Amino acid sequence: MSQTSLFSPENNPSKNLLPYDGEVYYYGKIFSQNKADNFLSALLEKIEWKNDHIFIYGKHIITQRKVA
């Protein structure tokens, strides 16, 4: 089985990149670098991100992953 890069230029939106376990279609860049950076900054600044809290075998654990 050959490996295909998710972001290689030969990918097109009509080809499912995960034919067995789901669906992923790569459409290429949709924003300029500047606009993408602005969106990322806004998301990081305006959304209240928090760590998940879970209990495993009665022990309280705070995960590294942040969610909104």
C-alpha positions as CSV (number, residue, x, y, z in Angstrom):
1,M,0.0,0.0,0.0
2,S,1.5,3.4,-1.0
3,Q,1.3,6.3,1.4
4,T,-0.1,9.6,0.3
5,S,0.6,12.9,2.0
6,L,-2.6,14.6,3.2
7,F,-1.3,17.9,1.9
8,S,0.4,16.8,-1.4
9,P,-0.6,18.8,-4.5
10,E,-1.9,15.8,-6.4
11,N,-4.8,15.5,-3.9
12,N,-8.1,16.7,-5.1
13,P,-11.4,17.2,-3.3
14,S,-13.1,14.3,-5.1
15,K,-10.7,11.7,-3.6
16,N,-11.5,10.4,-0.1
17,L,-8.1,10.2,1.7
18,L,-9.6,7.8,4.3
19,P,-11.4,5.1,2.2
20,Y,-11.7,2.6,5.1
21,D,-12.2,4.4,8.4
22,G,-13.9,7.7,7.5
23,E,-13.9,10.5,5.0
24,V,-11.4,13.3,4.5
25,Y,-11.3,15.5,1.5
26,Y,-8.4,18.0,1.1
27,Y,-9.5,21.3,-0.6
28,G,-6.1,23.0,-0.4
29,K,-5.5,26.4,1.1
30,I,-8.7,28.4,1.6
31,F,-7.2,31.4,3.4
32,S,-4.1,33.5,2.9
33,Q,-1.4,33.1,5.6
34,N,-2.3,36.5,7.0
35,K,-6.0,35.8,7.3
36,A,-5.4,32.3,8.8
37,D,-3.0,33.9,11.4
38,N,-5.7,36.5,12.3
39,F,-8.3,33.7,12.7
40,L,-6.0,31.7,15.0
41,S,-5.2,34.8,17.1
42,A,-8.9,35.6,17.5
43,L,-9.7,32.0,18.5
44,L,-6.8,31.9,21.1
45,E,-7.7,35.3,22.5
46,K,-11.5,35.3,22.5
47,I,-12.4,31.8,23.5
48,E,-12.1,30.6,27.1
49,W,-9.9,27.4,26.7
50,K,-9.9,25.0,29.7
51,N,-8.2,21.8,30.5
52,D,-10.4,18.7,30.8
53,H,-10.9,17.2,34.2
54,I,-11.3,13.4,34.4
55,F,-11.5,10.8,37.1
56,I,-9.7,7.5,36.5
57,Y,-9.9,4.8,39.2
58,G,-11.0,7.5,41.7
59,K,-8.1,9.8,40.9
60,H,-8.7,13.4,39.7
61,I,-6.6,14.1,36.6
62,I,-6.3,17.4,34.7
63,T,-5.4,16.7,31.0
64,Q,-2.9,18.6,29.0
65,R,-5.4,19.1,26.1
66,K,-7.5,22.3,26.2
67,V,-11.1,22.4,25.1
68,A,-13.7,25.2,24.6
